[in-house]
């Protein structure tokens, strides 16, 4: 992401939490098309499915992604994110399983949630490499790259002002990052099937604990309906961009 310049506003933001709704999910399956866009080029490159189930103790969610047959010939991807969350959508366990060409990796993050802080034990497996164990901690609530989207879906955007900024911690398999959430406003969004939707537009920025950028900005669009469905996610590439469209 582009480098985020820390300020007093940001530091105050780390102490704040956006107002949240009581989003209720029973069993839910959301399908997505991943499209590569560069100029006049629009290529359906991959498909993804987000499946979530509810239990008495919380939620289990799994996001699977795979490249389409034509893209497999260029670069094969079979990735899976798994997360177990409590009834407040705070993560309990997170897994990232990566199969990309001949590369394999498996990250496991076990969370311990306290009222005002979070700790985690991280285990990183790599093909033909020693297992790495790490400990992470943060003053405040921390999420992973899957549970964070449930947190975003629970934000009460109706009570947020345009350009409000909030921050939260993200634990990956190897480090903690600061996620900065900027609310842009309500926009009319057209999906790939030409359907139109009202959506809350937010910008996501990730920086490391020392302020160094982690990746490019991400734009996310969440429906204004009660389901708060993620409708589209847009990420920049060195050439072009990737758009992930909700496909029902």
Biotite code that builds the C-alpha atoms (Angstrom):
import biotite.structure as struc

atoms = struc.array([
    struc.Atom([0.000, 0.000, 0.000], chain_id="A", res_id=1, res_name="UNK", atom_name="CA", element="C"),
    struc.Atom([0.996, 3.577, -0.431], chain_id="A", res_id=2, res_name="UNK", atom_name="CA", element="C"),
    struc.Atom([2.846, 4.828, 2.589], chain_id="A", res_id=3, res_name="UNK", atom_name="CA", element="C"),
    struc.Atom([0.549, 6.003, 5.350], chain_id="A", res_id=4, res_name="UNK", atom_name="CA", element="C"),
    struc.Atom([1.756, 9.086, 7.209], chain_id="A", res_id=5, res_name="UNK", atom_name="CA", element="C"),
    struc.Atom([1.034, 8.710, 10.913], chain_id="A", res_id=6, res_name="UNK", atom_name="CA", element="C"),
    struc.Atom([-0.595, 11.637, 12.669], chain_id="A", res_id=7, res_name="UNK", atom_name="CA", element="C"),
    struc.Atom([-2.314, 12.399, 15.951], chain_id="A", res_id=8, res_name="UNK", atom_name="CA", element="C"),
    struc.Atom([-5.641, 11.703, 14.274], chain_id="A", res_id=9, res_name="UNK", atom_name="CA", element="C"),
    struc.Atom([-4.493, 8.204, 13.401], chain_id="A", res_id=10, res_name="UNK", atom_name="CA", element="C"),
    struc.Atom([-3.209, 7.520, 16.886], chain_id="A", res_id=11, res_name="UNK", atom_name="CA", element="C"),
    struc.Atom([-6.526, 8.648, 18.334], chain_id="A", res_id=12, res_name="UNK", atom_name="CA", element="C"),
    struc.Atom([-8.287, 6.482, 15.746], chain_id="A", res_id=13, res_name="UNK", atom_name="CA", element="C"),
    struc.Atom([-6.521, 3.409, 17.105], chain_id="A", res_id=14, res_name="UNK", atom_name="CA", element="C"),
    struc.Atom([-8.346, 3.965, 20.364], chain_id="A", res_id=15, res_name="UNK", atom_name="CA", element="C"),
    struc.Atom([-11.745, 4.251, 18.720], chain_id="A", res_id=16, res_name="UNK", atom_name="CA", element="C"),
    struc.Atom([-14.131, 1.635, 17.371], chain_id="A", res_id=17, res_name="UNK", atom_name="CA", element="C"),
    struc.Atom([-16.734, 2.345, 14.682], chain_id="A", res_id=18, res_name="UNK", atom_name="CA", element="C"),
    struc.Atom([-20.319, 1.984, 15.835], chain_id="A", res_id=19, res_name="UNK", atom_name="CA", element="C"),
    struc.Atom([-21.481, -1.500, 14.892], chain_id="A", res_id=20, res_name="UNK", atom_name="CA", element="C"),
    struc.Atom([-24.728, -3.137, 13.940], chain_id="A", res_id=21, res_name="UNK", atom_name="CA", element="C"),
    struc.Atom([-25.881, -6.510, 15.239], chain_id="A", res_id=22, res_name="UNK", atom_name="CA", element="C"),
    struc.Atom([-25.416, -8.315, 11.925], chain_id="A", res_id=23, res_name="UNK", atom_name="CA", element="C"),
    struc.Atom([-26.876, -11.804, 12.066], chain_id="A", res_id=24, res_name="UNK", atom_name="CA", element="C"),
    struc.Atom([-25.669, -14.511, 9.699], chain_id="A", res_id=25, res_name="UNK", atom_name="CA", element="C"),
    struc.Atom([-27.040, -18.037, 9.749], chain_id="A", res_id=26, res_name="UNK", atom_name="CA", element="C"),
    struc.Atom([-25.697, -20.055, 6.819], chain_id="A", res_id=27, res_name="UNK", atom_name="CA", element="C"),
    struc.Atom([-24.407, -17.986, 3.928], chain_id="A", res_id=28, res_name="UNK", atom_name="CA", element="C"),
    struc.Atom([-22.665, -18.690, 0.629], chain_id="A", res_id=29, res_name="UNK", atom_name="CA", element="C"),
    struc.Atom([-21.362, -15.801, -1.488], chain_id="A", res_id=30, res_name="UNK", atom_name="CA", element="C"),
    struc.Atom([-19.801, -16.346, -4.912], chain_id="A", res_id=31, res_name="UNK", atom_name="CA", element="C"),
    struc.Atom([-17.356, -14.014, -6.648], chain_id="A", res_id=32, res_name="UNK", atom_name="CA", element="C"),
    struc.Atom([-15.722, -13.576, -10.039], chain_id="A", res_id=33, res_name="UNK", atom_name="CA", element="C"),
    struc.Atom([-12.147, -12.291, -10.063], chain_id="A", res_id=34, res_name="UNK", atom_name="CA", element="C"),
    struc.Atom([-11.492, -10.167, -13.145], chain_id="A", res_id=35, res_name="UNK", atom_name="CA", element="C"),
    struc.Atom([-8.194, -8.756, -14.422], chain_id="A", res_id=36, res_name="UNK", atom_name="CA", element="C"),
    struc.Atom([-8.603, -5.251, -15.864], chain_id="A", res_id=37, res_name="UNK", atom_name="CA", element="C"),
    struc.Atom([-6.040, -3.283, -17.847], chain_id="A", res_id=38, res_name="UNK", atom_name="CA", element="C"),
    struc.Atom([-7.226, -0.654, -20.323], chain_id="A", res_id=39, res_name="UNK", atom_name="CA", element="C"),
    struc.Atom([-9.604, -2.386, -22.721], chain_id="A", res_id=40, res_name="UNK", atom_name="CA", element="C"),
    struc.Atom([-8.651, -5.825, -21.366], chain_id="A", res_id=41, res_name="UNK", atom_name="CA", element="C"),
    struc.Atom([-11.218, -7.507, -19.102], chain_id="A", res_id=42, res_name="UNK", atom_name="CA", element="C"),
    struc.Atom([-10.377, -11.137, -18.331], chain_id="A", res_id=43, res_name="UNK", atom_name="CA", element="C"),
    struc.Atom([-12.236, -13.435, -15.941], chain_id="A", res_id=44, res_name="UNK", atom_name="CA", element="C"),
    struc.Atom([-9.201, -14.965, -14.233], chain_id="A", res_id=45, res_name="UNK", atom_name="CA", element="C"),
    struc.Atom([-10.492, -16.776, -11.144], chain_id="A", res_id=46, res_name="UNK", atom_name="CA", element="C"),
    struc.Atom([-13.496, -17.668, -9.002], chain_id="A", res_id=47, res_name="UNK", atom_name="CA", element="C"),
    struc.Atom([-13.951, -17.450, -5.247], chain_id="A", res_id=48, res_name="UNK", atom_name="CA", element="C"),
    struc.Atom([-16.571, -18.661, -2.769], chain_id="A", res_id=49, res_name="UNK", atom_name="CA", element="C"),
    struc.Atom([-17.145, -17.436, 0.787], chain_id="A", res_id=50, res_name="UNK", atom_name="CA", element="C"),
    struc.Atom([-19.097, -19.927, 2.907], chain_id="A", res_id=51, res_name="UNK", atom_name="CA", element="C"),
    struc.Atom([-20.126, -19.106, 6.476], chain_id="A", res_id=52, res_name="UNK", atom_name="CA", element="C"),
    struc.Atom([-21.984, -21.230, 9.026], chain_id="A", res_id=53, res_name="UNK", atom_name="CA", element="C"),
    struc.Atom([-23.414, -20.325, 12.433], chain_id="A", res_id=54, res_name="UNK", atom_name="CA", element="C"),
    struc.Atom([-23.147, -22.410, 15.584], chain_id="A", res_id=55, res_name="UNK", atom_name="CA", element="C"),
    struc.Atom([-24.065, -21.779, 19.211], chain_id="A", res_id=56, res_name="UNK", atom_name="CA", element="C"),
    struc.Atom([-20.525, -20.603, 19.939], chain_id="A", res_id=57, res_name="UNK", atom_name="CA", element="C"),
    struc.Atom([-19.983, -18.370, 16.937], chain_id="A", res_id=58, res_name="UNK", atom_name="CA", element="C"),
    struc.Atom([-19.148, -18.598, 13.248], chain_id="A", res_id=59, res_name="UNK", atom_name="CA", element="C"),
    struc.Atom([-16.968, -20.619, 10.892], chain_id="A", res_id=60, res_name="UNK", atom_name="CA", element="C"),
    struc.Atom([-16.011, -19.136, 7.552], chain_id="A", res_id=61, res_name="UNK", atom_name="CA", element="C"),
    struc.Atom([-14.054, -20.414, 4.569], chain_id="A", res_id=62, res_name="UNK", atom_name="CA", element="C"),
    struc.Atom([-12.926, -18.478, 1.500], chain_id="A", res_id=63, res_name="UNK", atom_name="CA", element="C"),
    struc.Atom([-11.651, -20.568, -1.413], chain_id="A", res_id=64, res_name="UNK", atom_name="CA", element="C"),
    struc.Atom([-10.173, -19.214, -4.613], chain_id="A", res_id=65, res_name="UNK", atom_name="CA", element="C"),
    struc.Atom([-8.954, -20.874, -7.789], chain_id="A", res_id=66, res_name="UNK", atom_name="CA", element="C"),
    struc.Atom([-7.831, -19.699, -11.185], chain_id="A", res_id=67, res_name="UNK", atom_name="CA", element="C"),
    struc.Atom([-9.828, -20.621, -14.273], chain_id="A", res_id=68, res_name="UNK", atom_name="CA", element="C"),
    struc.Atom([-8.523, -23.163, -16.778], chain_id="A", res_id=69, res_name="UNK", atom_name="CA", element="C"),
    struc.Atom([-6.947, -20.605, -19.120], chain_id="A", res_id=70, res_name="UNK", atom_name="CA", element="C"),
    struc.Atom([-5.192, -18.877, -16.215], chain_id="A", res_id=71, res_name="UNK", atom_name="CA", element="C"),
    struc.Atom([-3.923, -22.218, -14.851], chain_id="A", res_id=72, res_name="UNK", atom_name="CA", element="C"),
    struc.Atom([-1.694, -22.414, -17.924], chain_id="A", res_id=73, res_name="UNK", atom_name="CA", element="C"),
    struc.Atom([-0.038, -19.151, -16.873], chain_id="A", res_id=74, res_name="UNK", atom_name="CA", element="C"),
    struc.Atom([-0.067, -19.375, -13.064], chain_id="A", res_id=75, res_name="UNK", atom_name="CA", element="C"),
    struc.Atom([-2.094, -21.877, -11.037], chain_id="A", res_id=76, res_name="UNK", atom_name="CA", element="C"),
    struc.Atom([-3.658, -20.661, -7.784], chain_id="A", res_id=77, res_name="UNK", atom_name="CA", element="C"),
    struc.Atom([-5.593, -22.725, -5.225], chain_id="A", res_id=78, res_name="UNK", atom_name="CA", element="C"),
    struc.Atom([-5.834, -20.676, -2.038], chain_id="A", res_id=79, res_name="UNK", atom_name="CA", element="C"),
    struc.Atom([-7.969, -21.133, 1.078], chain_id="A", res_id=80, res_name="UNK", atom_name="CA", element="C"),
    struc.Atom([-8.618, -18.876, 4.067], chain_id="A", res_id=81, res_name="UNK", atom_name="CA", element="C"),
    struc.Atom([-10.380, -20.358, 7.106], chain_id="A", res_id=82, res_name="UNK", atom_name="CA", element="C"),
    struc.Atom([-11.509, -18.595, 10.246], chain_id="A", res_id=83, res_name="UNK", atom_name="CA", element="C"),
    struc.Atom([-13.359, -19.480, 13.434], chain_id="A", res_id=84, res_name="UNK", atom_name="CA", element="C"),
    struc.Atom([-14.980, -16.503, 15.203], chain_id="A", res_id=85, res_name="UNK", atom_name="CA", element="C"),
    struc.Atom([-16.986, -15.941, 18.371], chain_id="A", res_id=86, res_name="UNK", atom_name="CA", element="C"),
    struc.Atom([-20.467, -14.444, 18.345], chain_id="A", res_id=87, res_name="UNK", atom_name="CA", element="C"),
    struc.Atom([-18.965, -10.943, 18.215], chain_id="A", res_id=88, res_name="UNK", atom_name="CA", element="C"),
    struc.Atom([-16.953, -11.898, 15.096], chain_id="A", res_id=89, res_name="UNK", atom_name="CA", element="C"),
    struc.Atom([-13.652, -11.713, 16.975], chain_id="A", res_id=90, res_name="UNK", atom_name="CA", element="C"),
    struc.Atom([-11.315, -14.374, 15.546], chain_id="A", res_id=91, res_name="UNK", atom_name="CA", element="C"),
    struc.Atom([-10.387, -17.488, 17.498], chain_id="A", res_id=92, res_name="UNK", atom_name="CA", element="C"),
    struc.Atom([-8.376, -19.312, 14.850], chain_id="A", res_id=93, res_name="UNK", atom_name="CA", element="C"),
    struc.Atom([-7.236, -18.317, 11.370], chain_id="A", res_id=94, res_name="UNK", atom_name="CA", element="C"),
    struc.Atom([-5.607, -20.403, 8.661], chain_id="A", res_id=95, res_name="UNK", atom_name="CA", element="C"),
    struc.Atom([-4.171, -19.442, 5.292], chain_id="A", res_id=96, res_name="UNK", atom_name="CA", element="C"),
    struc.Atom([-3.353, -22.304, 2.921], chain_id="A", res_id=97, res_name="UNK", atom_name="CA", element="C"),
    struc.Atom([-1.523, -21.298, -0.232], chain_id="A", res_id=98, res_name="UNK", atom_name="CA", element="C"),
    struc.Atom([-1.008, -23.424, -3.346], chain_id="A", res_id=99, res_name="UNK", atom_name="CA", element="C"),
    struc.Atom([0.494, -21.307, -6.127], chain_id="A", res_id=100, res_name="UNK", atom_name="CA", element="C"),
    struc.Atom([2.266, -23.243, -8.876], chain_id="A", res_id=101, res_name="UNK", atom_name="CA", element="C"),
    struc.Atom([4.877, -25.290, -6.956], chain_id="A", res_id=102, res_name="UNK", atom_name="CA", element="C"),
    struc.Atom([4.775, -23.024, -3.895], chain_id="A", res_id=103, res_name="UNK", atom_name="CA", element="C"),
    struc.Atom([3.005, -24.270, -0.745], chain_id="A", res_id=104, res_name="UNK", atom_name="CA", element="C"),
    struc.Atom([2.504, -22.460, 2.555], chain_id="A", res_id=105, res_name="UNK", atom_name="CA", element="C"),
    struc.Atom([0.265, -22.935, 5.572], chain_id="A", res_id=106, res_name="UNK", atom_name="CA", element="C"),
    struc.Atom([-0.110, -20.271, 8.266], chain_id="A", res_id=107, res_name="UNK", atom_name="CA", element="C"),
    struc.Atom([-2.061, -20.865, 11.489], chain_id="A", res_id=108, res_name="UNK", atom_name="CA", element="C"),
    struc.Atom([-2.899, -18.067, 13.938], chain_id="A", res_id=109, res_name="UNK", atom_name="CA", element="C"),
    struc.Atom([-4.451, -18.953, 17.313], chain_id="A", res_id=110, res_name="UNK", atom_name="CA", element="C"),
    struc.Atom([-5.993, -15.897, 18.965], chain_id="A", res_id=111, res_name="UNK", atom_name="CA", element="C"),
    struc.Atom([-6.502, -15.149, 22.654], chain_id="A", res_id=112, res_name="UNK", atom_name="CA", element="C"),
    struc.Atom([-8.999, -12.322, 23.122], chain_id="A", res_id=113, res_name="UNK", atom_name="CA", element="C"),
    struc.Atom([-9.070, -10.076, 26.159], chain_id="A", res_id=114, res_name="UNK", atom_name="CA", element="C"),
    struc.Atom([-11.373, -7.134, 26.829], chain_id="A", res_id=115, res_name="UNK", atom_name="CA", element="C"),
    struc.Atom([-8.787, -4.525, 25.819], chain_id="A", res_id=116, res_name="UNK", atom_name="CA", element="C"),
    struc.Atom([-6.040, -6.518, 24.106], chain_id="A", res_id=117, res_name="UNK", atom_name="CA", element="C"),
    struc.Atom([-5.284, -9.473, 21.829], chain_id="A", res_id=118, res_name="UNK", atom_name="CA", element="C"),
    struc.Atom([-2.459, -11.993, 21.663], chain_id="A", res_id=119, res_name="UNK", atom_name="CA", element="C"),
    struc.Atom([-1.791, -14.769, 19.171], chain_id="A", res_id=120, res_name="UNK", atom_name="CA", element="C"),
    struc.Atom([0.472, -17.733, 18.557], chain_id="A", res_id=121, res_name="UNK", atom_name="CA", element="C"),
    struc.Atom([1.441, -18.035, 14.908], chain_id="A", res_id=122, res_name="UNK", atom_name="CA", element="C"),
    struc.Atom([2.795, -21.148, 13.215], chain_id="A", res_id=123, res_name="UNK", atom_name="CA", element="C"),
    struc.Atom([4.195, -20.928, 9.679], chain_id="A", res_id=124, res_name="UNK", atom_name="CA", element="C"),
    struc.Atom([4.781, -24.005, 7.535], chain_id="A", res_id=125, res_name="UNK", atom_name="CA", element="C"),
    struc.Atom([6.726, -23.772, 4.284], chain_id="A", res_id=126, res_name="UNK", atom_name="CA", element="C"),
    struc.Atom([7.603, -26.493, 1.829], chain_id="A", res_id=127, res_name="UNK", atom_name="CA", element="C"),
    struc.Atom([11.130, -27.814, 2.481], chain_id="A", res_id=128, res_name="UNK", atom_name="CA", element="C"),
    struc.Atom([11.745, -25.199, 5.192], chain_id="A", res_id=129, res_name="UNK", atom_name="CA", element="C"),
    struc.Atom([11.791, -25.322, 9.028], chain_id="A", res_id=130, res_name="UNK", atom_name="CA", element="C"),
    struc.Atom([8.574, -24.501, 10.848], chain_id="A", res_id=131, res_name="UNK", atom_name="CA", element="C"),
    struc.Atom([8.542, -20.971, 12.307], chain_id="A", res_id=132, res_name="UNK", atom_name="CA", element="C"),
    struc.Atom([6.678, -19.997, 15.501], chain_id="A", res_id=133, res_name="UNK", atom_name="CA", element="C"),
    struc.Atom([5.907, -16.392, 16.400], chain_id="A", res_id=134, res_name="UNK", atom_name="CA", element="C"),
    struc.Atom([3.977, -14.505, 19.096], chain_id="A", res_id=135, res_name="UNK", atom_name="CA", element="C"),
    struc.Atom([1.994, -11.354, 18.347], chain_id="A", res_id=136, res_name="UNK", atom_name="CA", element="C"),
    struc.Atom([0.230, -8.931, 20.691], chain_id="A", res_id=137, res_name="UNK", atom_name="CA", element="C"),
    struc.Atom([-1.712, -5.693, 20.419], chain_id="A", res_id=138, res_name="UNK", atom_name="CA", element="C"),
    struc.Atom([-3.455, -3.249, 22.718], chain_id="A", res_id=139, res_name="UNK", atom_name="CA", element="C"),
    struc.Atom([-6.930, -3.449, 21.281], chain_id="A", res_id=140, res_name="UNK", atom_name="CA", element="C"),
    struc.Atom([-9.007, -5.808, 19.149], chain_id="A", res_id=141, res_name="UNK", atom_name="CA", element="C"),
    struc.Atom([-7.132, -7.611, 16.366], chain_id="A", res_id=142, res_name="UNK", atom_name="CA", element="C"),
    struc.Atom([-8.528, -9.401, 13.323], chain_id="A", res_id=143, res_name="UNK", atom_name="CA", element="C"),
    struc.Atom([-7.165, -11.526, 10.492], chain_id="A", res_id=144, res_name="UNK", atom_name="CA", element="C"),
    struc.Atom([-7.623, -11.108, 6.741], chain_id="A", res_id=145, res_name="UNK", atom_name="CA", element="C"),
    struc.Atom([-10.930, -12.995, 6.747], chain_id="A", res_id=146, res_name="UNK", atom_name="CA", element="C"),
    struc.Atom([-12.626, -11.996, 10.003], chain_id="A", res_id=147, res_name="UNK", atom_name="CA", element="C"),
    struc.Atom([-11.904, -8.328, 9.252], chain_id="A", res_id=148, res_name="UNK", atom_name="CA", element="C"),
    struc.Atom([-14.531, -8.359, 6.503], chain_id="A", res_id=149, res_name="UNK", atom_name="CA", element="C"),
    struc.Atom([-17.166, -9.420, 9.028], chain_id="A", res_id=150, res_name="UNK", atom_name="CA", element="C"),
    struc.Atom([-16.085, -6.523, 11.223], chain_id="A", res_id=151, res_name="UNK", atom_name="CA", element="C"),
    struc.Atom([-16.451, -4.193, 8.225], chain_id="A", res_id=152, res_name="UNK", atom_name="CA", element="C"),
    struc.Atom([-19.917, -5.563, 7.493], chain_id="A", res_id=153, res_name="UNK", atom_name="CA", element="C"),
    struc.Atom([-20.951, -4.720, 11.058], chain_id="A", res_id=154, res_name="UNK", atom_name="CA", element="C"),
    struc.Atom([-19.935, -1.057, 10.922], chain_id="A", res_id=155, res_name="UNK", atom_name="CA", element="C"),
    struc.Atom([-22.911, 1.267, 11.211], chain_id="A", res_id=156, res_name="UNK", atom_name="CA", element="C"),
    struc.Atom([-22.040, 3.401, 8.187], chain_id="A", res_id=157, res_name="UNK", atom_name="CA", element="C"),
    struc.Atom([-25.289, 5.352, 8.566], chain_id="A", res_id=158, res_name="UNK", atom_name="CA", element="C"),
    struc.Atom([-23.781, 6.944, 11.672], chain_id="A", res_id=159, res_name="UNK", atom_name="CA", element="C"),
    struc.Atom([-20.405, 7.640, 10.059], chain_id="A", res_id=160, res_name="UNK", atom_name="CA", element="C"),
    struc.Atom([-19.488, 10.902, 8.428], chain_id="A", res_id=161, res_name="UNK", atom_name="CA", element="C"),
    struc.Atom([-17.858, 10.991, 5.004], chain_id="A", res_id=162, res_name="UNK", atom_name="CA", element="C"),
    struc.Atom([-14.067, 10.692, 5.212], chain_id="A", res_id=163, res_name="UNK", atom_name="CA", element="C"),
    struc.Atom([-14.156, 9.458, 8.818], chain_id="A", res_id=164, res_name="UNK", atom_name="CA", element="C"),
    struc.Atom([-11.082, 7.319, 9.516], chain_id="A", res_id=165, res_name="UNK", atom_name="CA", element="C"),
    struc.Atom([-10.802, 4.390, 11.915], chain_id="A", res_id=166, res_name="UNK", atom_name="CA", element="C"),
    struc.Atom([-8.021, 1.899, 12.559], chain_id="A", res_id=167, res_name="UNK", atom_name="CA", element="C"),
    struc.Atom([-7.680, -1.657, 13.798], chain_id="A", res_id=168, res_name="UNK", atom_name="CA", element="C"),
    struc.Atom([-4.995, -4.311, 14.160], chain_id="A", res_id=169, res_name="UNK", atom_name="CA", element="C"),
    struc.Atom([-4.545, -7.196, 11.721], chain_id="A", res_id=170, res_name="UNK", atom_name="CA", element="C"),
    struc.Atom([-2.551, -10.334, 12.603], chain_id="A", res_id=171, res_name="UNK", atom_name="CA", element="C"),
    struc.Atom([-1.123, -12.229, 9.648], chain_id="A", res_id=172, res_name="UNK", atom_name="CA", element="C"),
    struc.Atom([1.033, -15.306, 9.908], chain_id="A", res_id=173, res_name="UNK", atom_name="CA", element="C"),
    struc.Atom([4.199, -13.320, 10.489], chain_id="A", res_id=174, res_name="UNK", atom_name="CA", element="C"),
    struc.Atom([3.411, -9.802, 11.656], chain_id="A", res_id=175, res_name="UNK", atom_name="CA", element="C"),
    struc.Atom([0.826, -7.376, 12.928], chain_id="A", res_id=176, res_name="UNK", atom_name="CA", element="C"),
    struc.Atom([-0.375, -4.597, 10.701], chain_id="A", res_id=177, res_name="UNK", atom_name="CA", element="C"),
    struc.Atom([-2.485, -1.489, 11.103], chain_id="A", res_id=178, res_name="UNK", atom_name="CA", element="C"),
    struc.Atom([-5.621, -1.439, 8.991], chain_id="A", res_id=179, res_name="UNK", atom_name="CA", element="C"),
    struc.Atom([-6.863, 2.077, 8.343], chain_id="A", res_id=180, res_name="UNK", atom_name="CA", element="C"),
    struc.Atom([-10.485, 2.297, 7.235], chain_id="A", res_id=181, res_name="UNK", atom_name="CA", element="C"),
    struc.Atom([-11.639, 5.454, 5.446], chain_id="A", res_id=182, res_name="UNK", atom_name="CA", element="C"),
    struc.Atom([-15.349, 5.871, 4.727], chain_id="A", res_id=183, res_name="UNK", atom_name="CA", element="C"),
    struc.Atom([-15.843, 7.513, 1.320], chain_id="A", res_id=184, res_name="UNK", atom_name="CA", element="C"),
    struc.Atom([-19.642, 7.554, 1.152], chain_id="A", res_id=185, res_name="UNK", atom_name="CA", element="C"),
    struc.Atom([-22.592, 5.919, -0.627], chain_id="A", res_id=186, res_name="UNK", atom_name="CA", element="C"),
    struc.Atom([-22.166, 5.251, -4.342], chain_id="A", res_id=187, res_name="UNK", atom_name="CA", element="C"),
    struc.Atom([-24.133, 3.654, -7.148], chain_id="A", res_id=188, res_name="UNK", atom_name="CA", element="C"),
    struc.Atom([-22.289, 0.485, -8.155], chain_id="A", res_id=189, res_name="UNK", atom_name="CA", element="C"),
    struc.Atom([-22.698, -1.614, -11.302], chain_id="A", res_id=190, res_name="UNK", atom_name="CA", element="C"),
    struc.Atom([-21.636, -5.245, -11.090], chain_id="A", res_id=191, res_name="UNK", atom_name="CA", element="C"),
    struc.Atom([-20.416, -7.444, -13.926], chain_id="A", res_id=192, res_name="UNK", atom_name="CA", element="C"),
    struc.Atom([-23.948, -8.727, -14.601], chain_id="A", res_id=193, res_name="UNK", atom_name="CA", element="C"),
    struc.Atom([-25.028, -5.075, -15.135], chain_id="A", res_id=194, res_name="UNK", atom_name="CA", element="C"),
    struc.Atom([-27.124, -5.050, -11.947], chain_id="A", res_id=195, res_name="UNK", atom_name="CA", element="C"),
    struc.Atom([-26.967, -1.811, -9.976], chain_id="A", res_id=196, res_name="UNK", atom_name="CA", element="C"),
    struc.Atom([-26.658, -1.489, -6.218], chain_id="A", res_id=197, res_name="UNK", atom_name="CA", element="C"),
    struc.Atom([-26.302, 1.189, -3.567], chain_id="A", res_id=198, res_name="UNK", atom_name="CA", element="C"),
    struc.Atom([-23.027, 0.585, -1.771], chain_id="A", res_id=199, res_name="UNK", atom_name="CA", element="C"),
    struc.Atom([-20.925, 1.963, 1.062], chain_id="A", res_id=200, res_name="UNK", atom_name="CA", element="C"),
    struc.Atom([-17.503, 2.745, -0.409], chain_id="A", res_id=201, res_name="UNK", atom_name="CA", element="C"),
    struc.Atom([-14.531, 2.345, 1.930], chain_id="A", res_id=202, res_name="UNK", atom_name="CA", element="C"),
    struc.Atom([-10.783, 2.506, 1.379], chain_id="A", res_id=203, res_name="UNK", atom_name="CA", element="C"),
    struc.Atom([-8.470, 0.110, 3.224], chain_id="A", res_id=204, res_name="UNK", atom_name="CA", element="C"),
    struc.Atom([-4.813, 0.803, 3.924], chain_id="A", res_id=205, res_name="UNK", atom_name="CA", element="C"),
    struc.Atom([-2.367, -1.630, 5.522], chain_id="A", res_id=206, res_name="UNK", atom_name="CA", element="C"),
    struc.Atom([0.854, -0.536, 7.182], chain_id="A", res_id=207, res_name="UNK", atom_name="CA", element="C"),
    struc.Atom([3.332, -2.343, 9.385], chain_id="A", res_id=208, res_name="UNK", atom_name="CA", element="C"),
    struc.Atom([3.772, -1.527, 13.037], chain_id="A", res_id=209, res_name="UNK", atom_name="CA", element="C"),
    struc.Atom([6.718, 0.734, 12.167], chain_id="A", res_id=210, res_name="UNK", atom_name="CA", element="C"),
    struc.Atom([4.726, 2.700, 9.599], chain_id="A", res_id=211, res_name="UNK", atom_name="CA", element="C"),
    struc.Atom([6.159, 0.989, 6.521], chain_id="A", res_id=212, res_name="UNK", atom_name="CA", element="C"),
    struc.Atom([3.625, 0.283, 3.790], chain_id="A", res_id=213, res_name="UNK", atom_name="CA", element="C"),
    struc.Atom([2.469, -3.322, 3.406], chain_id="A", res_id=214, res_name="UNK", atom_name="CA", element="C"),
    struc.Atom([0.675, -3.218, 0.049], chain_id="A", res_id=215, res_name="UNK", atom_name="CA", element="C"),
    struc.Atom([-1.355, -0.978, -2.231], chain_id="A", res_id=216, res_name="UNK", atom_name="CA", element="C"),
    struc.Atom([-4.701, 0.462, -1.201], chain_id="A", res_id=217, res_name="UNK", atom_name="CA", element="C"),
    struc.Atom([-7.835, -1.640, -1.490], chain_id="A", res_id=218, res_name="UNK", atom_name="CA", element="C"),
    struc.Atom([-11.269, -0.252, -2.343], chain_id="A", res_id=219, res_name="UNK", atom_name="CA", element="C"),
    struc.Atom([-14.237, -2.187, -0.958], chain_id="A", res_id=220, res_name="UNK", atom_name="CA", element="C"),
    struc.Atom([-17.948, -1.736, -1.644], chain_id="A", res_id=221, res_name="UNK", atom_name="CA", element="C"),
    struc.Atom([-20.513, -3.107, 0.814], chain_id="A", res_id=222, res_name="UNK", atom_name="CA", element="C"),
    struc.Atom([-24.242, -3.200, 0.107], chain_id="A", res_id=223, res_name="UNK", atom_name="CA", element="C"),
    struc.Atom([-26.495, -0.801, 1.980], chain_id="A", res_id=224, res_name="UNK", atom_name="CA", element="C"),
    struc.Atom([-29.038, -3.609, 2.530], chain_id="A", res_id=225, res_name="UNK", atom_name="CA", element="C"),
    struc.Atom([-29.428, -5.318, 5.899], chain_id="A", res_id=226, res_name="UNK", atom_name="CA", element="C"),
    struc.Atom([-27.211, -8.205, 4.713], chain_id="A", res_id=227, res_name="UNK", atom_name="CA", element="C"),
    struc.Atom([-24.232, -5.845, 4.170], chain_id="A", res_id=228, res_name="UNK", atom_name="CA", element="C"),
    struc.Atom([-22.897, -8.079, 1.380], chain_id="A", res_id=229, res_name="UNK", atom_name="CA", element="C"),
    struc.Atom([-19.397, -7.256, 0.070], chain_id="A", res_id=230, res_name="UNK", atom_name="CA", element="C"),
    struc.Atom([-20.224, -6.388, -3.543], chain_id="A", res_id=231, res_name="UNK", atom_name="CA", element="C"),
    struc.Atom([-16.814, -5.586, -4.974], chain_id="A", res_id=232, res_name="UNK", atom_name="CA", element="C"),
    struc.Atom([-13.176, -5.389, -3.922], chain_id="A", res_id=233, res_name="UNK", atom_name="CA", element="C"),
    struc.Atom([-10.591, -3.637, -6.097], chain_id="A", res_id=234, res_name="UNK", atom_name="CA", element="C"),
    struc.Atom([-6.834, -3.995, -5.749], chain_id="A", res_id=235, res_name="UNK", atom_name="CA", element="C"),
    struc.Atom([-4.041, -2.448, -7.833], chain_id="A", res_id=236, res_name="UNK", atom_name="CA", element="C"),
    struc.Atom([-1.352, -4.448, -9.635], chain_id="A", res_id=237, res_name="UNK", atom_name="CA", element="C"),
    struc.Atom([1.937, -3.226, -11.126], chain_id="A", res_id=238, res_name="UNK", atom_name="CA", element="C"),
    struc.Atom([0.082, -3.343, -14.449], chain_id="A", res_id=239, res_name="UNK", atom_name="CA", element="C"),
    struc.Atom([-3.701, -3.050, -14.275], chain_id="A", res_id=240, res_name="UNK", atom_name="CA", element="C"),
    struc.Atom([-5.947, -4.027, -11.408], chain_id="A", res_id=241, res_name="UNK", atom_name="CA", element="C"),
    struc.Atom([-7.941, -6.926, -10.007], chain_id="A", res_id=242, res_name="UNK", atom_name="CA", element="C"),
    struc.Atom([-11.679, -6.563, -9.438], chain_id="A", res_id=243, res_name="UNK", atom_name="CA", element="C"),
    struc.Atom([-13.556, -9.120, -7.388], chain_id="A", res_id=244, res_name="UNK", atom_name="CA", element="C"),
    struc.Atom([-17.277, -8.982, -8.234], chain_id="A", res_id=245, res_name="UNK", atom_name="CA", element="C"),
    struc.Atom([-20.140, -10.456, -6.221], chain_id="A", res_id=246, res_name="UNK", atom_name="CA", element="C"),
    struc.Atom([-21.872, -13.036, -8.419], chain_id="A", res_id=247, res_name="UNK", atom_name="CA", element="C"),
    struc.Atom([-24.591, -14.341, -6.014], chain_id="A", res_id=248, res_name="UNK", atom_name="CA", element="C"),
])
